[in-house]
């Protein structure tokens, strides 16, 4: 599903702003299968970006193109830093 007012350049700027921050990545694997994991955006390049999952045993792909966000296959949201006591 393509969002109406979203462009690749706007997505690039959003991901660049998240560089080095803790994010939640949600992947749509098809057939109603979703994977969600916490990660850090550690590389922003002209055609793709990379994330570093906190789980060292994560065997999934960690580099995504901006078009995957545009078509809805990948969602990246900044995690709020809340502390619980």
Secondary structure, DSSP 8 states (H G I E B T S, - for coil): ---TT--HHHHHHHHHHTTTSEEEEEEEEETTEEEEEEEEEEEE-SSEEEEEES-TT--S--EEEHHHHHTTSEEEEE-------
